[in-house]
Amino acid sequence: MRFERREQRSLLLLVGAPLAAIVVALALSGILIAIAGAPVLEAYRRILIGAFGSRLSATETLTRATPLMLTGLAAAVAFRARLWNIGAEGQFYFGALAVAAFGSHLLSGLPGPILIPVLLVIGALAGMVLILIPLWLRLRFSVDEVVTSLLMNFIAVLVVSMLIDGVLKDPLAFGWPQSQSVVDHAMLPKLVPRSRLHIGLGIAVVLAFVVAFIQSRTVFGLQSRAAGLNPQGAVFAGVPLGRTLFKVACLSGGLAGLAGAIEVMGVRGYVTTDLSPGFGYSGIVVAMLANLNPVGVIFTALFTAIMFVGADGMSRSLGIPTYIADVTVALSLLTMVVALFFTQYRVRR
Amino acid sequence: MSTLIDILSSAGLWAAILRIATPLIFGTLGALLSERAGVLNLGIEGVMTFGAMIGWLAVYNGADLWTGVLVAACAGALFGTLHAGLTVTLGLSQHVCGLGVTLFASSFSYYVFRLAVPVAGTPPTITPFQPLDIPVLSALPFLGQAVFTQTAPTYLAIAVALVMAYVIFRTPIGLAVRMAGENPHAAEAQGVNPMKVRYGAVIVGSALMAVGGAFLTLSAFNSFFPTMVQGRGWICIALVVFSSWRPGRALFGALLFAFFDAFQLRLQTVVEGVPYQIFLMTPYILSIAALAIMARRARVPQALMQPYRRGER
């Protein structure tokens, strides 16, 4: 048995393969649900109800999808240039922390319409700062950025833990380590009244299209794709590799930092060390499921959010551990890379 | 200054070094073997988590401790087969598949653990490995306390490092592994099937990683809780680079790393006014520093991360 590159790919294959990947992942998780002794179809029905069954749950799903879109975009732009930024989790926390610091005291005197954009920019900048360390290590010492950006996540969370237990600690939180809240007029306006859904969703969707435009219609987009496809070839063709990777890193880290900023300003108002249930890591899956397509990220983030929010509801009624959502999402990543492989290769005996 | 000497001269520190190093030795050797054959296995973090969970669960359900280790090794081998299937047979991105395996293996272990053990106030425990009482040696003054009060898996880890150093550099199997990682086309020309060698290396390597995870629940602690691996897998990947892909140096690197870790743990109790998080950061900062120092000097296996497809260049 061997694999042979496909000369042409039918539309059916291009659309069908990713869908098949999701179905296979859901089927495999179904086996795990069945082993746990619950009716599989009923479990999936409850996941859908949990995610969309009421106005509240639907807005909750969209609220959860918002940071996933941004971390997904962060991974997508980086991976496209073969910059393996696995540090979105840490960059998310840095963005969140920066907003908590500047939004609670330092800049709280500014009026809302100025304060909100300023804080968003600060959050993005904080994310950029964190990714520049692995990037610098790669360019200066040729250290693989996968491991360094991963290790930075642990350091970042410890920095957050230190600061919210120290200078940024909220004295009114009953000794609980949490940061002071950002002022009320720094909070993002709600999209739907009496829900947690905020305009961050709109920002994320718009940014997905902006990133798509940058990647397909600008010189920088071309250069970043070239850097990913063939770094040596790109250099030969006159692409400044270091500078391109620097810009890609800033975009990626900025998006992840922005995700953290928006989560604080849209939902929580303050930072704790459990602000992110792995948004940075899930972002990698979101990006891969979308085959690194920025607009696709909108939909795969939604899929991931449905699984997570829906599984919460399903877990309460059927007693299946909520971790089934993480398992399904991880499985769909693996089935998706296999499916995408078979859109490029065929099996020959 | 005198407190430093106190810390360094306590047998407890040296005993802790070996204990902290053990999972790192297993994990680093596992990652090293697989990278020697040309496959980066970022599944390590998840495989260690799964090994920790399944080994503990087996013992919790009545198996004896060594059976628990064996169960963990077999589970690790299965994840290794998955990773090899994706990266060797299909030749997919080793970065992406490794991360996928980590995400899958760790969430799967939490799922299985939650199913098997209902939520309880205090996590259930097992009776872990006890320190081996070695005649004469364990009774030595200081040295007995510092080195010869370890549990059996620690001695096993050191033995595996020595065996692997011998196998990789002195046997035909080791040569085949190195060829698959340096130049698979040349290996093929010599009648060695690089695909099979890579499969073998990834599977055995993953089994070792899982055993490293199992040490956490069967010897270092006596219970399992999510996130207990705490980035040890990633540290192992850094240690492989630090060791320049040599098992002997990997053993040394893991011990050196464990020394710093044990040292900072004790320093935490005597130094006042420094937030404890600073101390907790040191292992990760050290790993990054080790990478930065060694990355240029280390001799990377030339075909690392390059999929091998027969008849394609």
Interface residues (C-beta under 8 A of the other chain):
Chain A: R2 F3 L32 I35 A36 W84 I86 L137 F141 S142 V143 D144 V146 V147 T148 L150 L151 M152 N153 F154 I155 L158 V159 S161 M162 D165 G166 Y281 I284 V285 M288 P321 Y323 I324 D326 V327 V329 A330 L331 L333 L334 V337 V338 F341
Chain B: L42 L82 L86 L90 G91 L92 S93 H95 V96 C97 L99 G100 V101 L103 F104 S107 F108 Y110 Y111 R114 L115 Q230 G231 W234 I235 I237 A238 V241 P275 Q277 I278 L280 M281 Y284 I285 S287 I288 L291 A292 A295 R296 R309 R310 G311
